[in-house]
Amino acid sequence: MLLPVSRVPRWLPPALLALAMFGAERALAQSVDGAEDREVVARRMADALINAPEVLTARAELRTAEANVDSAEYAAYPRVELGVSGSNGESPSRNNPASSVDSRLNASLKYTVWDFGRTSAKKQAVAFARQSALMRLDQSKEQFLRQLFVAYLQVSRYELLVEVGQDSRAALEELERLESRRVRLGGAGITDARVAASRLALSMNKALQFEQSLQDARLKLDALLGEPLPVQSLPPMQVPKAWLALAQADLARESDRSATLRAQRLNVDQARADLEAEESARYPAVDLTFIKRYEYPGGFSEKARVGLQVSMGSSAALEASARVERSISRLETEEQKLATLVRELRQKTLSGWQRQLLSGQRVTLLSSAAGESGAVVDARRKLNQAGRETTLALLDAQVEANNTLIDWVQAIYDMRVGEVELAGDTGRLLPEEGQELPWLMTLFTSEDYRSDVRHRLTAARVSAPAQKQGRLAPATLAGLPSFRIGLSVLPGPVLGSVATASASNVTFFRIDVKPFEVPAGSW
């Protein structure tokens, strides 16, 4: 762009300065909003965890188990019985028939002094049941957080994939437009234009698939949270690395931290205590009794009787034997469930640990491949502009670069999801009661693992194909953020001088407007 020195508008420097200050303020506001967004998201997650239906159901089951504990405690107390009976009738004498009234009051007190350990076994069984209900509450929290975190990462994944797809589509649209223009001018055949249009259609189809997946992921996340998040872009979430600093020799012990495994162990203990209680029920219990009776009218009061009571019937003995067999079967079932769960959890923990090691290598390789494929695209674009490379080769390089970026993003989020799964398998997705918000804040860090991908996208937009030297493609200019436009005046020789009627000599110089990222701290 050529401007005469004497004709530079006076408003241009202040306008450029205001634009730069606006960009700095906007960048600073976005950095502040990032911290606020993290707190908003963490608070919404904490509220969703507390009010989740599965968590509330587990809390109700815990209250039921606590009531059963109280009931077992009451069964060990002395039992008081109070009975009142009354009747009326006629005297059996024919010569002197008269009505009579008979009422009785019976009071008894019983206390079991020996029941072969049945009461203590019942108390122990309900205590294990309460601990098992508490572990199921932790298990429900863990499962809900695992679903919530995976859904959150899926939304973030497809947000970034949509950005990649839009940039890829813009690049292919520019190539297709240039190739169509060359065909109209007679500089190329129609085959290359058709190939470019076909590649563009495939890229648009992939971008639409990412859009659909993003909508589905958002619907699932909103359903888990109860309402949409009031943020434009999700802040990055990552499991702290200290949680996953595990050695292979410690994996078996770490898998035992799982709430699911601990709840199943308590189920086995509860079944064993129930079996002891049912075995004790086959023998009669010895009760100490205290009975007092009072009759009215007549004021007859029977003396209190104190004694021992032992009761046992054939039906009760047979029923007790059946209950023992049922308890034995239940204990064997719970033990087999525990063995199966231990095997599956240890295998899953080891597999997740190995997957994390390979995921890091995969991300590194694809990051390097993305850089190399971007360099290939730039090189082939320059050769194509110089007429030394075909459009088909440039299209192949562009499509390969797009696919590499997509694979890179997928690898990043596969590693993030794997970290969540491994943290859940090792029992680390369990915040303490009342500490949900501080615990969730540790998952949101200021380090954004998406910045490298977005930096590559920005670099690709800057080096997009242009019609003439020194100009950017319209699609590239349309995609540039307004607060990242900077002005740089390159020193150099004067381009020329022209004599005019109003001035004897007017000097022209060249101003190059180039996009570059302005760090917030440099303002």
C-alpha positions as CSV (number, residue, x, y, z in Angstrom):
1,M,0.0,0.0,0.0
2,L,1.5,3.3,-1.2
3,L,0.7,6.6,0.6
4,P,2.2,10.0,0.1
5,V,3.7,11.5,3.2
6,S,1.9,14.8,2.7
7,R,-1.5,13.0,2.4
8,V,-1.3,10.7,5.4
9,P,-4.6,11.3,7.3
10,R,-4.2,12.8,10.7
11,W,-6.6,10.5,12.2
12,L,-4.7,7.3,11.2
13,P,-2.0,7.2,14.0
14,P,-4.5,7.9,16.8
15,A,-6.9,5.3,15.3
16,L,-4.2,2.7,15.2
17,L,-3.1,3.5,18.8
18,A,-6.7,3.2,20.0
19,L,-7.0,-0.1,18.1
20,A,-3.9,-1.4,19.8
21,M,-5.1,-0.3,23.2
22,F,-8.5,-1.9,22.7
23,G,-6.8,-5.1,21.7
24,A,-4.7,-5.0,24.9
25,E,-7.7,-4.3,27.1
26,R,-9.6,-7.1,25.4
27,A,-6.7,-9.6,25.9
28,L,-6.4,-8.6,29.6
29,A,-10.2,-8.9,30.1
30,Q,-10.1,-12.4,28.6
31,S,-7.2,-13.4,30.9
32,V,-9.3,-12.2,33.9
33,D,-12.4,-13.8,32.6
34,G,-10.5,-17.1,32.3
35,A,-10.0,-17.2,36.1
36,E,-13.6,-16.3,36.6
37,D,-14.7,-19.0,34.1
38,R,-12.7,-21.6,35.9
39,E,-14.4,-20.7,39.2
40,V,-17.9,-20.7,37.6
41,V,-17.4,-24.1,36.0
42,A,-16.0,-25.6,39.2
43,R,-18.9,-24.2,41.2
44,R,-21.5,-25.6,38.7
45,M,-19.7,-29.0,38.9
46,A,-19.8,-29.0,42.7
47,D,-23.5,-28.2,42.7
48,A,-24.2,-30.9,40.1
49,L,-22.3,-33.5,42.2
50,I,-24.3,-32.6,45.4
51,N,-27.6,-32.7,43.7
52,A,-27.1,-35.6,41.2
53,P,-30.0,-38.1,41.4
54,E,-27.6,-41.1,41.8
55,V,-25.8,-39.4,44.6
56,L,-29.1,-38.5,46.4
57,T,-30.3,-42.1,46.0
58,A,-27.1,-43.3,47.6
59,R,-27.6,-40.9,50.5
60,A,-31.1,-42.2,51.0
61,E,-29.8,-45.8,51.1
62,L,-27.2,-44.7,53.7
63,R,-29.9,-43.3,55.9
64,T,-31.8,-46.6,55.6
65,A,-28.6,-48.5,56.6
66,E,-28.2,-46.2,59.6
67,A,-31.8,-46.8,60.7
68,N,-31.1,-50.6,60.5
69,V,-28.1,-50.1,62.8
70,D,-30.4,-48.4,65.3
71,S,-32.9,-51.2,65.0
72,A,-30.2,-53.8,65.7
73,E,-29.1,-51.8,68.8
74,Y,-32.7,-51.7,70.1
75,A,-33.1,-55.5,69.7
76,A,-30.5,-56.0,72.5
77,Y,-32.6,-54.0,75.0
78,P,-35.0,-55.6,77.4
79,R,-38.4,-56.1,75.8
80,V,-41.5,-54.8,77.6
81,E,-45.0,-56.1,76.8
82,L,-48.3,-54.7,78.1
83,G,-51.6,-56.5,77.3
84,V,-55.1,-55.4,78.2
85,S,-58.1,-57.7,77.7
86,G,-61.8,-57.5,78.7
87,S,-65.0,-59.5,78.2
88,N,-68.7,-59.6,79.4
89,G,-71.1,-62.5,79.7
90,E,-73.8,-64.1,81.8
91,S,-73.4,-66.4,84.9
92,P,-73.7,-70.1,84.0
93,S,-76.2,-70.6,86.8
94,R,-79.8,-71.0,85.6
95,N,-81.5,-70.0,88.8
96,N,-79.4,-66.8,89.2
97,P,-78.5,-65.5,85.8
98,A,-76.5,-62.3,85.9
99,S,-74.1,-60.4,83.7
100,S,-70.4,-60.3,84.5
101,V,-67.5,-58.1,83.4
102,D,-63.9,-59.5,83.3
103,S,-60.9,-57.4,82.5
104,R,-57.2,-58.2,82.8
105,L,-53.9,-56.3,82.6
106,N,-50.8,-58.3,81.9
107,A,-47.3,-56.8,82.0
108,S,-44.2,-58.7,81.2
109,L,-40.5,-57.9,80.8
110,K,-38.1,-60.2,78.8
111,Y,-34.4,-60.0,78.4
112,T,-32.4,-62.4,76.3
113,V,-29.4,-63.6,78.3
114,W,-28.0,-66.1,75.8
115,D,-28.7,-66.6,72.1
116,F,-25.4,-68.2,70.9
117,G,-24.1,-64.9,69.4
118,R,-27.1,-64.1,67.1
119,T,-27.7,-60.6,68.4
120,S,-24.0,-59.6,68.2
121,A,-23.7,-61.1,64.7
122,K,-26.8,-59.1,63.6
123,K,-25.3,-55.9,65.0
124,Q,-22.0,-56.6,63.1
125,A,-23.9,-57.3,59.9
126,V,-25.8,-54.1,59.9
127,A,-22.6,-52.2,60.8
128,F,-21.0,-53.7,57.7
129,A,-24.1,-52.8,55.7
130,R,-23.8,-49.2,56.8
131,Q,-20.1,-49.0,55.8
132,S,-21.1,-50.6,52.5
133,A,-23.7,-48.0,51.9
134,L,-21.2,-45.3,52.7
135,M,-18.8,-46.8,50.1
136,R,-21.7,-47.0,47.6
137,L,-22.1,-43.2,48.1
138,D,-18.5,-42.7,47.3
139,Q,-18.9,-45.0,44.3
140,S,-21.8,-43.0,43.0
141,K,-19.8,-39.8,43.4
142,E,-16.9,-41.3,41.6
143,Q,-19.0,-42.6,38.7
144,F,-20.8,-39.3,38.3
145,L,-17.6,-37.3,38.3
146,R,-16.1,-39.7,35.8
147,Q,-19.1,-39.2,33.4
148,L,-19.0,-35.4,34.0
149,F,-15.3,-35.0,33.3
150,V,-15.4,-37.2,30.2
151,A,-18.4,-35.2,28.9
152,Y,-16.6,-32.0,29.6
153,L,-13.5,-33.1,27.8
154,Q,-15.6,-34.3,24.8
155,V,-17.1,-30.8,24.5
156,S,-13.7,-29.2,24.7
157,R,-12.4,-31.8,22.1
158,Y,-15.0,-31.1,19.5
159,E,-14.8,-27.3,20.1
160,L,-11.1,-27.5,19.0
161,L,-11.9,-29.9,16.2
162,V,-14.5,-27.5,14.9
163,E,-11.8,-24.8,14.8
164,V,-9.4,-27.1,13.0
165,G,-12.2,-28.1,10.6
166,Q,-13.1,-24.5,9.8
167,D,-9.5,-23.5,9.2
168,S,-9.0,-26.6,6.9
169,R,-12.2,-25.8,5.0
170,A,-11.1,-22.1,4.6
171,A,-7.7,-23.2,3.2
172,L,-9.4,-25.7,0.8
173,E,-12.0,-23.1,-0.2
174,E,-9.2,-20.7,-1.2
175,L,-7.4,-23.4,-3.2
176,E,-10.7,-24.3,-4.9
177,R,-11.4,-20.7,-5.7
178,L,-8.0,-20.1,-7.2
179,E,-8.1,-23.2,-9.2
180,S,-11.6,-22.4,-10.5
181,R,-10.3,-18.9,-11.5
182,R,-7.4,-20.5,-13.3
183,V,-9.8,-22.7,-15.2
184,R,-11.9,-19.7,-16.3
185,L,-8.7,-17.9,-17.4
186,G,-7.6,-21.0,-19.4
187,G,-4.5,-21.6,-17.3
188,A,-5.4,-25.0,-16.0
189,G,-7.6,-28.0,-16.8
190,I,-11.0,-28.7,-15.3
191,T,-9.8,-31.9,-13.7
192,D,-7.8,-30.1,-11.0
193,A,-10.8,-27.9,-10.2
194,R,-13.0,-30.9,-9.8
195,V,-10.5,-32.6,-7.6
196,A,-10.3,-29.4,-5.5
197,A,-14.1,-29.2,-5.2
198,S,-14.2,-32.9,-4.2
199,R,-11.6,-32.4,-1.5
200,L,-13.5,-29.3,-0.3
201,A,-16.7,-31.3,0.0
202,L,-15.0,-34.0,2.0
203,S,-13.5,-31.4,4.3
204,M,-16.9,-29.7,4.8
205,N,-18.5,-33.1,5.6
206,K,-15.9,-33.7,8.3
207,A,-16.5,-30.3,9.7
208,L,-20.2,-30.9,9.8
209,Q,-19.6,-34.2,11.6
210,F,-17.6,-32.3,14.2
211,E,-20.4,-29.8,14.6
212,Q,-22.9,-32.6,15.2
213,S,-20.6,-34.4,17.7
214,L,-20.2,-31.0,19.5
215,Q,-23.9,-30.5,19.8
216,D,-24.4,-34.1,21.2
217,A,-21.5,-33.6,23.7
218,R,-23.0,-30.3,24.8
219,L,-26.4,-31.8,25.3
220,K,-24.9,-34.6,27.5
221,L,-22.9,-32.1,29.5
222,D,-25.9,-29.9,30.1
223,A,-27.9,-32.9,31.2
224,L,-25.3,-33.8,33.8
225,L,-24.9,-30.2,35.0
226,G,-28.6,-29.5,35.0
227,E,-28.2,-26.3,32.9
228,P,-25.8,-24.9,30.3
229,L,-22.6,-23.4,31.4
230,P,-22.5,-19.5,31.1
231,V,-19.1,-19.4,29.4
232,Q,-18.2,-19.0,25.7
233,S,-15.2,-21.3,25.7
234,L,-14.5,-24.0,28.3
235,P,-11.4,-23.6,30.3
236,P,-8.9,-26.4,30.1
237,M,-9.3,-29.2,32.6
238,Q,-6.6,-31.8,33.4
239,V,-6.0,-34.3,36.2
240,P,-3.0,-33.2,38.3
241,K,0.1,-35.0,37.3
242,A,0.9,-35.9,41.0
243,W,-2.2,-38.1,41.0
244,L,-0.8,-40.2,38.2
245,A,2.8,-40.5,39.3
246,L,2.5,-44.2,39.8
247,A,5.1,-47.0,39.5
248,Q,4.2,-50.3,37.9
249,A,4.9,-52.1,41.2
250,D,2.3,-50.0,43.0
251,L,-0.6,-50.5,40.6
252,A,-2.0,-53.5,42.5
253,R,-2.1,-51.5,45.7
254,E,-3.5,-48.4,44.0
255,S,-6.4,-50.3,42.5
256,D,-7.5,-51.3,46.0
257,R,-8.3,-47.6,46.7
258,S,-11.3,-47.9,44.3
259,A,-14.6,-47.2,46.1
260,T,-16.2,-50.0,44.1
261,L,-13.7,-52.6,45.3
262,R,-14.0,-51.4,48.9
263,A,-17.8,-51.6,48.8
264,Q,-17.6,-55.1,47.5
265,R,-15.3,-56.2,50.3
266,L,-17.8,-54.8,52.8
267,N,-20.5,-56.8,51.1
268,V,-18.5,-60.0,51.7
269,D,-18.1,-59.1,55.3
270,Q,-21.8,-58.4,55.7
271,A,-22.7,-61.7,54.1
272,R,-20.3,-63.5,56.5
273,A,-21.9,-61.8,59.5
274,D,-25.4,-62.7,58.3
275,L,-24.3,-66.3,58.0
276,E,-23.1,-66.4,61.6
277,A,-26.4,-64.8,62.7
278,E,-28.4,-67.5,60.8
279,E,-26.3,-70.3,62.2
280,S,-26.9,-69.0,65.7
281,A,-30.7,-68.9,65.0
282,R,-30.8,-72.7,64.8
283,Y,-30.4,-72.9,68.6
284,P,-33.1,-71.7,71.1
285,A,-32.5,-68.4,72.9
286,V,-32.7,-68.2,76.7
287,D,-34.9,-65.3,78.0
288,L,-35.2,-64.0,81.5
289,T,-38.9,-63.2,82.1
290,F,-40.8,-61.0,84.7
291,I,-44.6,-61.3,84.5
292,K,-47.3,-59.5,86.5
293,R,-51.1,-59.9,86.1
294,Y,-54.0,-57.8,87.5
295,E,-57.7,-58.6,87.3
296,Y,-60.8,-56.3,87.7
297,P,-63.4,-56.4,89.2
298,G,-62.4,-58.1,92.4
299,G,-59.1,-56.4,92.7
300,F,-57.2,-59.7,92.2
301,S,-53.5,-59.2,91.7
302,E,-51.3,-62.1,90.9
303,K,-47.8,-62.2,92.4
304,A,-45.0,-61.4,90.0
305,R,-43.3,-64.4,88.4
306,V,-39.7,-64.4,87.5
307,G,-38.3,-67.3,85.4
308,L,-36.3,-68.5,82.4
309,Q,-38.0,-69.1,79.1
310,V,-36.7,-71.4,76.3
311,S,-38.8,-71.9,73.2
312,M,-38.1,-74.0,70.1
313,G,-40.3,-75.5,67.5
314,S,-39.8,-77.9,64.7
315,S,-40.9,-75.4,62.0
316,A,-38.5,-72.7,63.4
317,A,-35.6,-75.2,63.3
318,L,-36.4,-76.2,59.7
319,E,-36.8,-72.6,58.6
320,A,-33.5,-71.7,60.3
321,S,-31.7,-74.5,58.4
322,A,-33.0,-73.1,55.1
323,R,-31.9,-69.6,55.9
324,V,-28.4,-70.9,56.7
325,E,-28.2,-72.6,53.3
326,R,-29.4,-69.3,51.6
327,S,-26.8,-67.3,53.5
328,I,-24.0,-69.7,52.5
329,S,-25.0,-69.3,48.8
330,R,-25.0,-65.5,49.2
331,L,-21.6,-65.5,50.8
332,E,-20.1,-67.6,48.0
333,T,-21.7,-65.3,45.4
334,E,-20.2,-62.2,47.0
335,E,-16.8,-63.8,47.3
336,Q,-16.8,-64.7,43.6
337,K,-17.9,-61.1,42.7
338,L,-15.0,-59.8,44.7
339,A,-12.5,-62.0,43.0
340,T,-13.8,-61.0,39.6
341,L,-13.8,-57.3,40.4
342,V,-10.2,-57.5,41.8
343,R,-9.1,-59.2,38.6
344,E,-10.8,-56.7,36.3
345,L,-9.7,-53.6,38.2
346,R,-6.1,-54.6,38.4
347,Q,-6.0,-55.4,34.7
348,K,-7.8,-52.2,33.9
349,T,-5.4,-50.1,36.0
350,L,-2.4,-51.7,34.4
351,S,-3.8,-51.2,31.0
352,G,-4.6,-47.5,31.7
353,W,-1.2,-46.9,33.1
354,Q,0.5,-48.3,30.0
355,R,-1.9,-46.4,27.8
356,Q,-0.9,-43.2,29.4
357,L,2.8,-43.9,28.7
358,L,2.1,-44.5,25.1
359,S,-0.4,-41.6,24.8
360,G,2.4,-39.1,25.7
361,Q,4.6,-40.5,23.0
362,R,1.7,-40.3,20.6
363,V,1.1,-36.7,21.3
364,T,4.7,-35.8,20.8
365,L,5.0,-37.6,17.5
366,L,1.8,-36.1,16.1
367,S,2.9,-32.6,17.3
368,S,6.2,-33.0,15.3
369,A,4.3,-34.5,12.3
370,A,1.9,-31.5,12.4
371,G,4.8,-29.1,12.2
372,E,6.4,-31.1,9.3
373,S,3.2,-31.3,7.4
374,G,2.6,-27.6,7.7
375,A,6.1,-26.9,6.4
376,V,5.4,-29.2,3.4
377,V,2.2,-27.2,2.6
378,D,4.1,-23.9,2.8
379,A,6.8,-25.3,0.5
380,R,4.4,-26.7,-2.1
381,R,2.3,-23.6,-2.0
382,K,5.3,-21.4,-2.9
383,L,6.3,-23.9,-5.7
384,N,2.7,-23.9,-6.9
385,Q,2.6,-20.1,-7.1
386,A,5.9,-20.2,-9.0
387,G,4.4,-22.8,-11.4
388,R,6.8,-25.6,-10.4
389,E,4.2,-27.7,-8.5
390,T,0.8,-29.1,-9.4
391,T,-2.4,-28.2,-7.6
392,L,-3.0,-31.8,-7.0
393,A,0.2,-32.1,-5.0
394,L,-0.7,-29.0,-3.1
395,L,-4.1,-30.4,-2.3
396,D,-2.7,-33.7,-1.1
397,A,-0.3,-31.8,1.2
398,Q,-3.1,-29.6,2.6
399,V,-5.4,-32.6,3.2
400,E,-2.6,-34.5,4.9
401,A,-1.8,-31.5,7.1
402,N,-5.5,-31.3,8.1
403,N,-5.7,-34.9,8.9
404,T,-2.5,-34.7,11.0
405,L,-3.9,-31.8,13.0
406,I,-7.1,-33.7,13.6
407,D,-5.1,-36.8,14.7
408,W,-3.1,-34.6,17.0
409,V,-6.1,-33.1,18.7
410,Q,-7.6,-36.6,19.1
411,A,-4.4,-37.8,20.7
412,I,-4.4,-34.9,23.1
413,Y,-7.9,-35.5,24.3
414,D,-7.5,-39.3,24.4
415,M,-4.7,-38.8,26.8
416,R,-6.8,-36.4,29.0
417,V,-9.7,-38.9,29.0
418,G,-7.3,-41.7,29.9
419,E,-6.0,-39.7,32.8
420,V,-9.6,-39.3,34.2
421,E,-10.2,-43.1,33.8
422,L,-6.9,-43.9,35.6
423,A,-7.6,-41.5,38.4
424,G,-11.0,-43.1,38.9
425,D,-9.6,-46.6,38.9
426,T,-7.1,-45.7,41.6
427,G,-9.7,-44.0,43.8
428,R,-8.6,-40.4,43.4
429,L,-11.9,-39.0,42.1
430,L,-13.4,-38.7,45.6
431,P,-13.6,-35.2,47.1
432,E,-14.1,-35.0,50.8
433,E,-17.5,-34.1,52.1
434,G,-17.9,-30.3,52.0
435,Q,-14.7,-29.7,50.1
436,E,-16.0,-30.3,46.6
437,L,-15.3,-26.8,45.2
438,P,-11.6,-26.5,46.4
439,W,-11.0,-30.0,45.1
440,L,-12.5,-29.2,41.7
441,M,-10.5,-26.0,41.4
442,T,-7.3,-28.1,41.4
443,L,-8.4,-29.7,38.1
444,F,-8.4,-26.3,36.3
445,T,-5.0,-24.9,35.5
446,S,-3.9,-21.8,33.7
447,E,-1.7,-23.9,31.3
448,D,-3.7,-24.5,28.2
449,Y,-2.7,-27.6,26.3
450,R,-4.7,-26.4,23.3
451,S,-2.4,-23.4,22.7
452,D,0.1,-25.3,20.5
453,V,-2.7,-26.4,18.2
454,R,-4.2,-22.9,18.0
455,H,-0.7,-21.5,17.4
456,R,-0.3,-23.8,14.4
457,L,-3.7,-22.7,13.1
458,T,-2.8,-19.0,13.4
459,A,0.5,-19.7,11.6
460,A,-1.3,-21.5,8.9
461,R,-3.7,-18.5,8.5
462,V,-0.8,-16.1,8.2
463,S,0.9,-18.1,5.5
464,A,-2.3,-18.8,3.6
465,P,-2.2,-18.6,-0.3
466,A,-2.3,-15.2,-1.8
467,Q,-3.0,-13.9,-5.3
468,K,-0.1,-11.4,-5.3
469,Q,3.0,-10.9,-3.3
470,G,2.5,-9.0,-0.1
471,R,-1.3,-9.6,0.1
472,L,-3.2,-12.0,2.3
473,A,-6.0,-14.1,1.0
474,P,-9.5,-12.7,1.8
475,A,-10.4,-15.9,3.7
476,T,-7.4,-15.4,5.9
477,L,-8.1,-11.8,6.6
478,A,-11.7,-12.6,7.5
479,G,-10.5,-15.1,10.1
480,L,-8.0,-12.8,11.8
481,P,-9.1,-11.5,15.3
482,S,-9.3,-7.7,15.3
483,F,-7.2,-7.3,18.5
484,R,-4.3,-9.1,16.9
485,I,-3.7,-6.6,14.0
486,G,-0.5,-4.7,14.4
487,L,1.2,-2.0,12.3
488,S,4.9,-2.1,11.4
489,V,6.6,0.4,9.1
490,L,9.6,-1.3,7.4
491,P,12.5,1.1,6.8
492,G,13.8,1.0,3.2
493,P,14.6,3.1,0.2
494,V,12.1,5.6,-1.1
495,L,10.0,4.2,-3.8
496,G,9.7,7.3,-5.9
497,S,9.1,11.0,-6.1
498,V,6.4,12.7,-8.1
499,A,6.0,16.4,-8.9
500,T,2.4,17.7,-8.6
501,A,0.6,21.0,-9.0
502,S,0.1,21.6,-5.3
503,A,3.6,20.6,-4.2
504,S,6.8,20.6,-5.9
505,N,7.8,17.1,-4.8
506,V,5.8,14.3,-3.0
507,T,7.6,11.3,-1.6
508,F,6.0,7.9,-1.5
509,F,7.0,5.1,0.9
510,R,5.7,1.6,1.6
511,I,3.7,0.6,4.7
512,D,3.3,-3.2,5.3
513,V,0.4,-4.2,7.5
514,K,1.2,-7.6,8.9
515,P,-0.8,-9.6,11.5
516,F,1.1,-10.7,14.6
517,E,0.1,-11.7,18.1
518,V,0.5,-9.0,20.7
519,P,1.2,-10.4,24.3
520,A,-0.9,-8.8,26.9
521,G,2.1,-8.1,29.1
522,S,3.9,-6.0,26.5
523,W,1.3,-3.2,26.6
